[in-house]
Amino acid sequence: MWENDIINKLDFAKYLGITEGQINTIISKMRHRLTVFAPSVSGNTMLAVYEAATIEFVHNHMKEMSQDEACDLAVKAFYKRRIPKVK
């Protein structure tokens, strides 16, 4: 899975053991926080490795905090200098 630069969203959902809807919710919340996150091309969302790692981070941290808090933490951890936040 991690040896590829681009990961299919559905394959990644299976890897994490969650539904496509759960992945879509995390992607949507991250898109509200960042100017660019997991762009959709022709209806297919392909994840860059760092985007997949962000989703896994959020999923893992949801055991101890809310999804919104986990997304905020992911922005601080992964994107502080990489991509501008949505204002």
PDB file with one MODEL, atoms N, CA, C and O in Angstrom:
MODEL        1
ATOM      1  N   MET A   1       0.819  -1.198   0.000  1.00  0.00           N
ATOM      2  CA  MET A   1       0.000   0.000   0.000  1.00  0.00           C
ATOM      3  C   MET A   1       0.863   1.262   0.000  1.00  0.00           C
ATOM      4  O   MET A   1       0.663   2.144  -0.836  1.00  0.00           O
ATOM      5  N   TRP A   2       1.806   1.359   0.913  1.00  0.00           N
ATOM      6  CA  TRP A   2       2.569   2.585   1.091  1.00  0.00           C
ATOM      7  C   TRP A   2       3.700   2.749   0.082  1.00  0.00           C
ATOM      8  O   TRP A   2       4.325   3.809   0.038  1.00  0.00           O
ATOM      9  N   GLU A   3       3.980   1.739  -0.724  1.00  0.00           N
ATOM     10  CA  GLU A   3       5.063   1.873  -1.696  1.00  0.00           C
ATOM     11  C   GLU A   3       4.664   2.721  -2.905  1.00  0.00           C
ATOM     12  O   GLU A   3       5.533   3.167  -3.653  1.00  0.00           O
ATOM     13  N   ASN A   4       3.366   2.949  -3.107  1.00  0.00           N
ATOM     14  CA  ASN A   4       2.888   3.770  -4.217  1.00  0.00           C
ATOM     15  C   ASN A   4       2.835   5.244  -3.821  1.00  0.00           C
ATOM     16  O   ASN A   4       2.609   5.575  -2.657  1.00  0.00           O
ATOM     17  N   ASP A   5       3.046   6.126  -4.801  1.00  0.00           N
ATOM     18  CA  ASP A   5       2.949   7.566  -4.543  1.00  0.00           C
ATOM     19  C   ASP A   5       1.490   8.025  -4.462  1.00  0.00           C
ATOM     20  O   ASP A   5       1.172   8.996  -3.776  1.00  0.00           O
ATOM     21  N   ILE A   6       0.612   7.313  -5.171  1.00  0.00           N
ATOM     22  CA  ILE A   6      -0.813   7.641  -5.217  1.00  0.00           C
ATOM     23  C   ILE A   6      -1.595   6.414  -4.767  1.00  0.00           C
ATOM     24  O   ILE A   6      -1.320   5.296  -5.202  1.00  0.00           O
ATOM     25  N   ILE A   7      -2.581   6.636  -3.884  1.00  0.00           N
ATOM     26  CA  ILE A   7      -3.360   5.531  -3.321  1.00  0.00           C
ATOM     27  C   ILE A   7      -4.833   5.760  -3.637  1.00  0.00           C
ATOM     28  O   ILE A   7      -5.350   6.861  -3.446  1.00  0.00           O
ATOM     29  N   ASN A   8      -5.497   4.735  -4.113  1.00  0.00           N
ATOM     30  CA  ASN A   8      -6.930   4.796  -4.398  1.00  0.00           C
ATOM     31  C   ASN A   8      -7.694   4.915  -3.081  1.00  0.00           C
ATOM     32  O   ASN A   8      -7.415   4.198  -2.120  1.00  0.00           O
ATOM     33  N   LYS A   9      -8.658   5.829  -3.054  1.00  0.00           N
ATOM     34  CA  LYS A   9      -9.417   6.089  -1.830  1.00  0.00           C
ATOM     35  C   LYS A   9     -10.140   4.838  -1.320  1.00  0.00           C
ATOM     36  O   LYS A   9     -10.129   4.571  -0.118  1.00  0.00           O
ATOM     37  N   LEU A  10     -10.761   4.077  -2.207  1.00  0.00           N
ATOM     38  CA  LEU A  10     -11.499   2.884  -1.790  1.00  0.00           C
ATOM     39  C   LEU A  10     -10.567   1.801  -1.251  1.00  0.00           C
ATOM     40  O   LEU A  10     -10.883   1.136  -0.265  1.00  0.00           O
ATOM     41  N   ASP A  11      -9.425   1.627  -1.898  1.00  0.00           N
ATOM     42  CA  ASP A  11      -8.441   0.659  -1.398  1.00  0.00           C
ATOM     43  C   ASP A  11      -7.937   1.068  -0.009  1.00  0.00           C
ATOM     44  O   ASP A  11      -7.707   0.223   0.856  1.00  0.00           O
ATOM     45  N   PHE A  12      -7.773   2.365   0.182  1.00  0.00           N
ATOM     46  CA  PHE A  12      -7.289   2.846   1.465  1.00  0.00           C
ATOM     47  C   PHE A  12      -8.350   2.651   2.554  1.00  0.00           C
ATOM     48  O   PHE A  12      -8.017   2.334   3.696  1.00  0.00           O
ATOM     49  N   ALA A  13      -9.616   2.841   2.203  1.00  0.00           N
ATOM     50  CA  ALA A  13     -10.695   2.604   3.168  1.00  0.00           C
ATOM     51  C   ALA A  13     -10.676   1.144   3.625  1.00  0.00           C
ATOM     52  O   ALA A  13     -10.826   0.857   4.813  1.00  0.00           O
ATOM     53  N   LYS A  14     -10.493   0.226   2.676  1.00  0.00           N
ATOM     54  CA  LYS A  14     -10.412  -1.202   3.017  1.00  0.00           C
ATOM     55  C   LYS A  14      -9.203  -1.469   3.905  1.00  0.00           C
ATOM     56  O   LYS A  14      -9.286  -2.247   4.856  1.00  0.00           O
ATOM     57  N   TYR A  15      -8.089  -0.831   3.600  1.00  0.00           N
ATOM     58  CA  TYR A  15      -6.864  -0.992   4.387  1.00  0.00           C
ATOM     59  C   TYR A  15      -7.084  -0.576   5.844  1.00  0.00           C
ATOM     60  O   TYR A  15      -6.620  -1.248   6.765  1.00  0.00           O
ATOM     61  N   LEU A  16      -7.802   0.545   6.043  1.00  0.00           N
ATOM     62  CA  LEU A  16      -8.066   1.033   7.394  1.00  0.00           C
ATOM     63  C   LEU A  16      -9.225   0.298   8.073  1.00  0.00           C
ATOM     64  O   LEU A  16      -9.395   0.376   9.290  1.00  0.00           O
ATOM     65  N   GLY A  17     -10.020  -0.417   7.266  1.00  0.00           N
ATOM     66  CA  GLY A  17     -11.174  -1.114   7.823  1.00  0.00           C
ATOM     67  C   GLY A  17     -12.342  -0.185   8.123  1.00  0.00           C
ATOM     68  O   GLY A  17     -13.116  -0.427   9.048  1.00  0.00           O
ATOM     69  N   ILE A  18     -12.464   0.891   7.328  1.00  0.00           N
ATOM     70  CA  ILE A  18     -13.569   1.829   7.499  1.00  0.00           C
ATOM     71  C   ILE A  18     -14.308   1.960   6.178  1.00  0.00           C
ATOM     72  O   ILE A  18     -13.851   1.455   5.153  1.00  0.00           O
ATOM     73  N   THR A  19     -15.441   2.633   6.201  1.00  0.00           N
ATOM     74  CA  THR A  19     -16.264   2.755   5.002  1.00  0.00           C
ATOM     75  C   THR A  19     -15.797   3.931   4.136  1.00  0.00           C
ATOM     76  O   THR A  19     -15.036   4.791   4.577  1.00  0.00           O
ATOM     77  N   GLU A  20     -16.273   3.936   2.908  1.00  0.00           N
ATOM     78  CA  GLU A  20     -15.984   5.054   2.007  1.00  0.00           C
ATOM     79  C   GLU A  20     -16.571   6.345   2.574  1.00  0.00           C
ATOM     80  O   GLU A  20     -15.974   7.412   2.439  1.00  0.00           O
ATOM     81  N   GLY A  21     -17.728   6.248   3.201  1.00  0.00           N
ATOM     82  CA  GLY A  21     -18.359   7.424   3.801  1.00  0.00           C
ATOM     83  C   GLY A  21     -17.517   8.042   4.901  1.00  0.00           C
ATOM     84  O   GLY A  21     -17.447   9.265   5.022  1.00  0.00           O
ATOM     85  N   GLN A  22     -16.874   7.198   5.707  1.00  0.00           N
ATOM     86  CA  GLN A  22     -16.007   7.712   6.766  1.00  0.00           C
ATOM     87  C   GLN A  22     -14.788   8.422   6.189  1.00  0.00           C
ATOM     88  O   GLN A  22     -14.368   9.465   6.689  1.00  0.00           O
ATOM     89  N   ILE A  23     -14.227   7.842   5.131  1.00  0.00           N
ATOM     90  CA  ILE A  23     -13.096   8.498   4.443  1.00  0.00           C
ATOM     91  C   ILE A  23     -13.555   9.829   3.852  1.00  0.00           C
ATOM     92  O   ILE A  23     -12.859  10.837   3.975  1.00  0.00           O
ATOM     93  N   ASN A  24     -14.721   9.834   3.215  1.00  0.00           N
ATOM     94  CA  ASN A  24     -15.241  11.057   2.603  1.00  0.00           C
ATOM     95  C   ASN A  24     -15.468  12.148   3.642  1.00  0.00           C
ATOM     96  O   ASN A  24     -15.226  13.324   3.368  1.00  0.00           O
ATOM     97  N   THR A  25     -15.926  11.773   4.825  1.00  0.00           N
ATOM     98  CA  THR A  25     -16.149  12.751   5.891  1.00  0.00           C
ATOM     99  C   THR A  25     -14.831  13.382   6.319  1.00  0.00           C
ATOM    100  O   THR A  25     -14.753  14.598   6.492  1.00  0.00           O
ATOM    101  N   ILE A  26     -13.806  12.572   6.491  1.00  0.00           N
ATOM    102  CA  ILE A  26     -12.493  13.107   6.877  1.00  0.00           C
ATOM    103  C   ILE A  26     -11.952  14.009   5.774  1.00  0.00           C
ATOM    104  O   ILE A  26     -11.439  15.092   6.054  1.00  0.00           O
ATOM    105  N   ILE A  27     -12.063  13.571   4.523  1.00  0.00           N
ATOM    106  CA  ILE A  27     -11.593  14.390   3.395  1.00  0.00           C
ATOM    107  C   ILE A  27     -12.333  15.724   3.369  1.00  0.00           C
ATOM    108  O   ILE A  27     -11.710  16.771   3.192  1.00  0.00           O
ATOM    109  N   SER A  28     -13.645  15.698   3.543  1.00  0.00           N
ATOM    110  CA  SER A  28     -14.443  16.919   3.531  1.00  0.00           C
ATOM    111  C   SER A  28     -14.004  17.872   4.634  1.00  0.00           C
ATOM    112  O   SER A  28     -13.866  19.074   4.404  1.00  0.00           O
ATOM    113  N   LYS A  29     -13.785  17.340   5.826  1.00  0.00           N
ATOM    114  CA  LYS A  29     -13.372  18.194   6.942  1.00  0.00           C
ATOM    115  C   LYS A  29     -11.971  18.760   6.718  1.00  0.00           C
ATOM    116  O   LYS A  29     -11.699  19.900   7.095  1.00  0.00           O
ATOM    117  N   MET A  30     -11.090  17.984   6.116  1.00  0.00           N
ATOM    118  CA  MET A  30      -9.753  18.491   5.818  1.00  0.00           C
ATOM    119  C   MET A  30      -9.811  19.549   4.721  1.00  0.00           C
ATOM    120  O   MET A  30      -9.046  20.513   4.752  1.00  0.00           O
ATOM    121  N   ARG A  31     -10.704  19.381   3.755  1.00  0.00           N
ATOM    122  CA  ARG A  31     -10.856  20.382   2.692  1.00  0.00           C
ATOM    123  C   ARG A  31     -11.367  21.707   3.250  1.00  0.00           C
ATOM    124  O   ARG A  31     -11.071  22.764   2.693  1.00  0.00           O
ATOM    125  N   HIS A  32     -12.127  21.665   4.335  1.00  0.00           N
ATOM    126  CA  HIS A  32     -12.595  22.896   4.970  1.00  0.00           C
ATOM    127  C   HIS A  32     -11.474  23.617   5.708  1.00  0.00           C
ATOM    128  O   HIS A  32     -11.580  24.807   6.004  1.00  0.00           O
ATOM    129  N   ARG A  33     -10.406  22.891   6.000  1.00  0.00           N
ATOM    130  CA  ARG A  33      -9.300  23.473   6.760  1.00  0.00           C
ATOM    131  C   ARG A  33      -8.125  23.884   5.876  1.00  0.00           C
ATOM    132  O   ARG A  33      -7.331  24.740   6.265  1.00  0.00           O
ATOM    133  N   LEU A  34      -8.004  23.286   4.694  1.00  0.00           N
ATOM    134  CA  LEU A  34      -6.860  23.533   3.813  1.00  0.00           C
ATOM    135  C   LEU A  34      -7.342  23.977   2.440  1.00  0.00           C
ATOM    136  O   LEU A  34      -8.457  23.648   2.034  1.00  0.00           O
ATOM    137  N   THR A  35      -6.511  24.718   1.730  1.00  0.00           N
ATOM    138  CA  THR A  35      -6.904  25.167   0.398  1.00  0.00           C
ATOM    139  C   THR A  35      -6.904  24.019  -0.608  1.00  0.00           C
ATOM    140  O   THR A  35      -7.682  24.038  -1.562  1.00  0.00           O
ATOM    141  N   VAL A  36      -6.047  23.025  -0.409  1.00  0.00           N
ATOM    142  CA  VAL A  36      -5.985  21.871  -1.305  1.00  0.00           C
ATOM    143  C   VAL A  36      -5.830  20.607  -0.467  1.00  0.00           C
ATOM    144  O   VAL A  36      -4.920  20.502   0.355  1.00  0.00           O
ATOM    145  N   PHE A  37      -6.735  19.643  -0.685  1.00  0.00           N
ATOM    146  CA  PHE A  37      -6.607  18.349  -0.022  1.00  0.00           C
ATOM    147  C   PHE A  37      -7.349  17.311  -0.851  1.00  0.00           C
ATOM    148  O   PHE A  37      -8.552  17.438  -1.074  1.00  0.00           O
ATOM    149  N   ALA A  38      -6.647  16.301  -1.301  1.00  0.00           N
ATOM    150  CA  ALA A  38      -7.210  15.162  -2.041  1.00  0.00           C
ATOM    151  C   ALA A  38      -8.168  15.601  -3.143  1.00  0.00           C
ATOM    152  O   ALA A  38      -9.364  15.317  -3.079  1.00  0.00           O
ATOM    153  N   PRO A  39      -7.642  16.297  -4.160  1.00  0.00           N
ATOM    154  CA  PRO A  39      -8.529  16.742  -5.238  1.00  0.00           C
ATOM    155  C   PRO A  39      -9.161  15.560  -5.973  1.00  0.00           C
ATOM    156  O   PRO A  39      -8.557  14.498  -6.116  1.00  0.00           O
ATOM    157  N   SER A  40     -10.378  15.773  -6.428  1.00  0.00           N
ATOM    158  CA  SER A  40     -11.110  14.748  -7.166  1.00  0.00           C
ATOM    159  C   SER A  40     -10.941  14.992  -8.659  1.00  0.00           C
ATOM    160  O   SER A  40     -11.141  16.110  -9.135  1.00  0.00           O
ATOM    161  N   VAL A  41     -10.573  13.945  -9.403  1.00  0.00           N
ATOM    162  CA  VAL A  41     -10.391  14.040 -10.847  1.00  0.00           C
ATOM    163  C   VAL A  41     -11.372  13.077 -11.508  1.00  0.00           C
ATOM    164  O   VAL A  41     -11.287  11.865 -11.308  1.00  0.00           O
ATOM    165  N   SER A  42     -12.298  13.614 -12.292  1.00  0.00           N
ATOM    166  CA  SER A  42     -13.322  12.809 -12.967  1.00  0.00           C
ATOM    167  C   SER A  42     -14.103  11.939 -11.983  1.00  0.00           C
ATOM    168  O   SER A  42     -14.474  10.807 -12.294  1.00  0.00           O
ATOM    169  N   GLY A  43     -14.345  12.484 -10.801  1.00  0.00           N
ATOM    170  CA  GLY A  43     -15.127  11.768  -9.803  1.00  0.00           C
ATOM    171  C   GLY A  43     -14.348  10.767  -8.969  1.00  0.00           C
ATOM    172  O   GLY A  43     -14.897  10.202  -8.023  1.00  0.00           O
ATOM    173  N   ASN A  44     -13.081  10.533  -9.294  1.00  0.00           N
ATOM    174  CA  ASN A  44     -12.248   9.599  -8.534  1.00  0.00           C
ATOM    175  C   ASN A  44     -11.288  10.380  -7.654  1.00  0.00           C
ATOM    176  O   ASN A  44     -10.590  11.281  -8.118  1.00  0.00           O
ATOM    177  N   THR A  45     -11.265  10.028  -6.396  1.00  0.00           N
ATOM    178  CA  THR A  45     -10.333  10.671  -5.478  1.00  0.00           C
ATOM    179  C   THR A  45      -9.142   9.760  -5.265  1.00  0.00           C
ATOM    180  O   THR A  45      -9.269   8.655  -4.736  1.00  0.00           O
ATOM    181  N   MET A  46      -7.996  10.237  -5.682  1.00  0.00           N
ATOM    182  CA  MET A  46      -6.748   9.517  -5.464  1.00  0.00           C
ATOM    183  C   MET A  46      -5.973  10.298  -4.408  1.00  0.00           C
ATOM    184  O   MET A  46      -5.904  11.526  -4.449  1.00  0.00           O
ATOM    185  N   LEU A  47      -5.401   9.574  -3.475  1.00  0.00           N
ATOM    186  CA  LEU A  47      -4.717  10.208  -2.359  1.00  0.00           C
ATOM    187  C   LEU A  47      -3.211  10.159  -2.546  1.00  0.00           C
ATOM    188  O   LEU A  47      -2.650   9.112  -2.869  1.00  0.00           O
ATOM    189  N   ALA A  48      -2.561  11.295  -2.342  1.00  0.00           N
ATOM    190  CA  ALA A  48      -1.108  11.294  -2.259  1.00  0.00           C
ATOM    191  C   ALA A  48      -0.741  10.607  -0.947  1.00  0.00           C
ATOM    192  O   ALA A  48      -1.565  10.532  -0.035  1.00  0.00           O
ATOM    193  N   VAL A  49       0.471  10.114  -0.846  1.00  0.00           N
ATOM    194  CA  VAL A  49       0.886   9.376   0.344  1.00  0.00           C
ATOM    195  C   VAL A  49       0.709  10.227   1.604  1.00  0.00           C
ATOM    196  O   VAL A  49       0.244   9.723   2.626  1.00  0.00           O
ATOM    197  N   TYR A  50       1.073  11.511   1.543  1.00  0.00           N
ATOM    198  CA  TYR A  50       0.941  12.358   2.730  1.00  0.00           C
ATOM    199  C   TYR A  50      -0.529  12.593   3.092  1.00  0.00           C
ATOM    200  O   TYR A  50      -0.847  12.763   4.270  1.00  0.00           O
ATOM    201  N   GLU A  51      -1.436  12.607   2.099  1.00  0.00           N
ATOM    202  CA  GLU A  51      -2.863  12.744   2.384  1.00  0.00           C
ATOM    203  C   GLU A  51      -3.398  11.476   3.047  1.00  0.00           C
ATOM    204  O   GLU A  51      -4.190  11.544   3.986  1.00  0.00           O
ATOM    205  N   ALA A  52      -2.959  10.319   2.548  1.00  0.00           N
ATOM    206  CA  ALA A  52      -3.360   9.054   3.163  1.00  0.00           C
ATOM    207  C   ALA A  52      -2.852   8.974   4.599  1.00  0.00           C
ATOM    208  O   ALA A  52      -3.568   8.514   5.489  1.00  0.00           O
ATOM    209  N   ALA A  53      -1.628   9.418   4.824  1.00  0.00           N
ATOM    210  CA  ALA A  53      -1.072   9.415   6.180  1.00  0.00           C
ATOM    211  C   ALA A  53      -1.867  10.342   7.091  1.00  0.00           C
ATOM    212  O   ALA A  53      -2.065  10.037   8.267  1.00  0.00           O
ATOM    213  N   THR A  54      -2.322  11.467   6.556  1.00  0.00           N
ATOM    214  CA  THR A  54      -3.140  12.399   7.325  1.00  0.00           C
ATOM    215  C   THR A  54      -4.467  11.755   7.717  1.00  0.00           C
ATOM    216  O   THR A  54      -4.908  11.876   8.860  1.00  0.00           O
ATOM    217  N   ILE A  55      -5.098  11.075   6.769  1.00  0.00           N
ATOM    218  CA  ILE A  55      -6.372  10.407   7.046  1.00  0.00           C
ATOM    219  C   ILE A  55      -6.186   9.318   8.097  1.00  0.00           C
ATOM    220  O   ILE A  55      -7.009   9.178   9.001  1.00  0.00           O
ATOM    221  N   GLU A  56      -5.112   8.553   7.981  1.00  0.00           N
ATOM    222  CA  GLU A  56      -4.837   7.517   8.977  1.00  0.00           C
ATOM    223  C   GLU A  56      -4.603   8.150  10.355  1.00  0.00           C
ATOM    224  O   GLU A  56      -5.071   7.631  11.368  1.00  0.00           O
ATOM    225  N   PHE A  57      -3.886   9.258  10.386  1.00  0.00           N
ATOM    226  CA  PHE A  57      -3.630   9.984  11.633  1.00  0.00           C
ATOM    227  C   PHE A  57      -4.949  10.415  12.279  1.00  0.00           C
ATOM    228  O   PHE A  57      -5.161  10.201  13.473  1.00  0.00           O
ATOM    229  N   VAL A  58      -5.832  11.024  11.481  1.00  0.00           N
ATOM    230  CA  VAL A  58      -7.129  11.474  11.996  1.00  0.00           C
ATOM    231  C   VAL A  58      -7.928  10.282  12.507  1.00  0.00           C
ATOM    232  O   VAL A  58      -8.484  10.327  13.604  1.00  0.00           O
ATOM    233  N   HIS A  59      -7.985   9.225  11.719  1.00  0.00           N
ATOM    234  CA  HIS A  59      -8.734   8.022  12.107  1.00  0.00           C
ATOM    235  C   HIS A  59      -8.216   7.460  13.435  1.00  0.00           C
ATOM    236  O   HIS A  59      -9.009   7.115  14.311  1.00  0.00           O
ATOM    237  N   ASN A  60      -6.920   7.367  13.585  1.00  0.00           N
ATOM    238  CA  ASN A  60      -6.333   6.823  14.813  1.00  0.00           C
ATOM    239  C   ASN A  60      -6.575   7.721  16.024  1.00  0.00           C
ATOM    240  O   ASN A  60      -6.772   7.221  17.131  1.00  0.00           O
ATOM    241  N   HIS A  61      -6.562   9.030  15.830  1.00  0.00           N
ATOM    242  CA  HIS A  61      -6.738   9.954  16.951  1.00  0.00           C
ATOM    243  C   HIS A  61      -8.204  10.149  17.330  1.00  0.00           C
ATOM    244  O   HIS A  61      -8.493  10.732  18.375  1.00  0.00           O
ATOM    245  N   MET A  62      -9.124   9.678  16.510  1.00  0.00           N
ATOM    246  CA  MET A  62     -10.544   9.794  16.839  1.00  0.00           C
ATOM    247  C   MET A  62     -10.924   8.906  18.018  1.00  0.00           C
ATOM    248  O   MET A  62     -12.020   9.042  18.562  1.00  0.00           O
ATOM    249  N   LYS A  63     -10.046   8.010  18.417  1.00  0.00           N
ATOM    250  CA  LYS A  63     -10.311   7.162  19.585  1.00  0.00           C
ATOM    251  C   LYS A  63     -10.193   7.963  20.874  1.00  0.00           C
ATOM    252  O   LYS A  63     -10.771   7.593  21.896  1.00  0.00           O
ATOM    253  N   GLU A  64      -9.440   9.064  20.825  1.00  0.00           N
ATOM    254  CA  GLU A  64      -9.212   9.844  22.041  1.00  0.00           C
ATOM    255  C   GLU A  64      -9.730  11.274  21.973  1.00  0.00           C
ATOM    256  O   GLU A  64      -9.706  11.989  22.975  1.00  0.00           O
ATOM    257  N   MET A  65     -10.203  11.703  20.795  1.00  0.00           N
ATOM    258  CA  MET A  65     -10.730  13.060  20.644  1.00  0.00           C
ATOM    259  C   MET A  65     -11.764  13.072  19.533  1.00  0.00           C
ATOM    260  O   MET A  65     -11.919  12.082  18.818  1.00  0.00           O
ATOM    261  N   SER A  66     -12.466  14.175  19.382  1.00  0.00           N
ATOM    262  CA  SER A  66     -13.476  14.281  18.323  1.00  0.00           C
ATOM    263  C   SER A  66     -12.800  14.345  16.952  1.00  0.00           C
ATOM    264  O   SER A  66     -11.603  14.609  16.844  1.00  0.00           O
ATOM    265  N   GLN A  67     -13.592  14.100  15.916  1.00  0.00           N
ATOM    266  CA  GLN A  67     -13.053  14.144  14.560  1.00  0.00           C
ATOM    267  C   GLN A  67     -12.558  15.548  14.217  1.00  0.00           C
ATOM    268  O   GLN A  67     -11.515  15.695  13.579  1.00  0.00           O
ATOM    269  N   ASP A  68     -13.284  16.567  14.629  1.00  0.00           N
ATOM    270  CA  ASP A  68     -12.851  17.937  14.361  1.00  0.00           C
ATOM    271  C   ASP A  68     -11.529  18.260  15.062  1.00  0.00           C
ATOM    272  O   ASP A  68     -10.651  18.895  14.477  1.00  0.00           O
ATOM    273  N   GLU A  69     -11.394  17.827  16.303  1.00  0.00           N
ATOM    274  CA  GLU A  69     -10.137  18.045  17.023  1.00  0.00           C
ATOM    275  C   GLU A  69      -8.991  17.284  16.367  1.00  0.00           C
ATOM    276  O   GLU A  69      -7.874  17.793  16.281  1.00  0.00           O
ATOM    277  N   ALA A  70      -9.265  16.063  15.903  1.00  0.00           N
ATOM    278  CA  ALA A  70      -8.239  15.267  15.226  1.00  0.00           C
ATOM    279  C   ALA A  70      -7.827  15.926  13.911  1.00  0.00           C
ATOM    280  O   ALA A  70      -6.647  15.917  13.558  1.00  0.00           O
ATOM    281  N   CYS A  71      -8.784  16.494  13.187  1.00  0.00           N
ATOM    282  CA  CYS A  71      -8.460  17.194  11.935  1.00  0.00           C
ATOM    283  C   CYS A  71      -7.629  18.445  12.213  1.00  0.00           C
ATOM    284  O   CYS A  71      -6.674  18.730  11.489  1.00  0.00           O
ATOM    285  N   ASP A  72      -7.985  19.186  13.249  1.00  0.00           N
ATOM    286  CA  ASP A  72      -7.201  20.373  13.619  1.00  0.00           C
ATOM    287  C   ASP A  72      -5.769  19.986  13.995  1.00  0.00           C
ATOM    288  O   ASP A  72      -4.814  20.659  13.608  1.00  0.00           O
ATOM    289  N   LEU A  73      -5.632  18.902  14.747  1.00  0.00           N
ATOM    290  CA  LEU A  73      -4.309  18.426  15.124  1.00  0.00           C
ATOM    291  C   LEU A  73      -3.509  17.985  13.896  1.00  0.00           C
ATOM    292  O   LEU A  73      -2.305  18.229  13.820  1.00  0.00           O
ATOM    293  N   ALA A  74      -4.171  17.341  12.943  1.00  0.00           N
ATOM    294  CA  ALA A  74      -3.501  16.907  11.709  1.00  0.00           C
ATOM    295  C   ALA A  74      -2.978  18.100  10.920  1.00  0.00           C
ATOM    296  O   ALA A  74      -1.883  18.044  10.361  1.00  0.00           O
ATOM    297  N   VAL A  75      -3.747  19.168  10.872  1.00  0.00           N
ATOM    298  CA  VAL A  75      -3.294  20.375  10.172  1.00  0.00           C
ATOM    299  C   VAL A  75      -2.032  20.911  10.837  1.00  0.00           C
ATOM    300  O   VAL A  75      -1.071  21.273  10.158  1.00  0.00           O
ATOM    301  N   LYS A  76      -2.041  20.962  12.162  1.00  0.00           N
ATOM    302  CA  LYS A  76      -0.860  21.444  12.877  1.00  0.00           C
ATOM    303  C   LYS A  76       0.338  20.529  12.664  1.00  0.00           C
ATOM    304  O   LYS A  76       1.465  21.000  12.511  1.00  0.00           O
ATOM    305  N   ALA A  77       0.095  19.221  12.654  1.00  0.00           N
ATOM    306  CA  ALA A  77       1.190  18.251  12.560  1.00  0.00           C
ATOM    307  C   ALA A  77       1.753  18.120  11.147  1.00  0.00           C
ATOM    308  O   ALA A  77       2.967  18.009  10.976  1.00  0.00           O
ATOM    309  N   PHE A  78       0.889  18.130  10.139  1.00  0.00           N
ATOM    310  CA  PHE A  78       1.327  17.817   8.777  1.00  0.00           C
ATOM    311  C   PHE A  78       1.429  19.019   7.850  1.00  0.00           C
ATOM    312  O   PHE A  78       2.201  18.982   6.893  1.00  0.00           O
ATOM    313  N   TYR A  79       0.678  20.079   8.101  1.00  0.00           N
ATOM    314  CA  TYR A  79       0.529  21.139   7.100  1.00  0.00           C
ATOM    315  C   TYR A  79       0.914  22.525   7.582  1.00  0.00           C
ATOM    316  O   TYR A  79       0.585  23.508   6.918  1.00  0.00           O
ATOM    317  N   LYS A  80       1.584  22.640   8.689  1.00  0.00           N
ATOM    318  CA  LYS A  80       1.881  23.959   9.246  1.00  0.00           C
ATOM    319  C   LYS A  80       2.551  24.876   8.222  1.00  0.00           C
ATOM    320  O   LYS A  80       2.228  26.062   8.155  1.00  0.00           O
ATOM    321  N   ARG A  81       3.468  24.348   7.435  1.00  0.00           N
ATOM    322  CA  ARG A  81       4.184  25.187   6.453  1.00  0.00           C
ATOM    323  C   ARG A  81       3.946  24.748   5.017  1.00  0.00           C
ATOM    324  O   ARG A  81       4.453  25.380   4.090  1.00  0.00           O
ATOM    325  N   ARG A  82       3.202  23.702   4.818  1.00  0.00           N
ATOM    326  CA  ARG A  82       3.090  23.111   3.491  1.00  0.00           C
ATOM    327  C   ARG A  82       2.008  23.755   2.621  1.00  0.00           C
ATOM    328  O   ARG A  82       2.288  24.170   1.497  1.00  0.00           O
ATOM    329  N   ILE A  83       0.785  23.842   3.125  1.00  0.00           N
ATOM    330  CA  ILE A  83      -0.337  24.358   2.353  1.00  0.00           C
ATOM    331  C   ILE A  83      -1.069  25.383   3.214  1.00  0.00           C
ATOM    332  O   ILE A  83      -1.289  25.147   4.402  1.00  0.00           O
ATOM    333  N   PRO A  84      -1.446  26.518   2.629  1.00  0.00           N
ATOM    334  CA  PRO A  84      -2.141  27.529   3.423  1.00  0.00           C
ATOM    335  C   PRO A  84      -3.504  27.029   3.927  1.00  0.00           C
ATOM    336  O   PRO A  84      -4.204  26.268   3.259  1.00  0.00           O
ATOM    337  N   LYS A  85      -3.841  27.487   5.123  1.00  0.00           N
ATOM    338  CA  LYS A  85      -5.135  27.152   5.704  1.00  0.00           C
ATOM    339  C   LYS A  85      -6.208  28.006   5.070  1.00  0.00           C
ATOM    340  O   LYS A  85      -5.930  29.093   4.565  1.00  0.00           O
ATOM    341  N   VAL A  86      -7.436  27.513   5.096  1.00  0.00           N
ATOM    342  CA  VAL A  86      -8.575  28.295   4.645  1.00  0.00           C
ATOM    343  C   VAL A  86      -8.854  29.343   5.711  1.00  0.00           C
ATOM    344  O   VAL A  86      -8.854  29.039   6.904  1.00  0.00           O
ATOM    345  N   LYS A  87      -9.092  30.582   5.278  1.00  0.00           N
ATOM    346  CA  LYS A  87      -9.335  31.664   6.244  1.00  0.00           C
ATOM    347  C   LYS A  87     -10.802  31.839   6.477  1.00  0.00           C
ATOM    348  O   LYS A  87     -11.204  32.701   7.258  1.00  0.00           O
TER     349      LYS A  87
ENDMDL
END
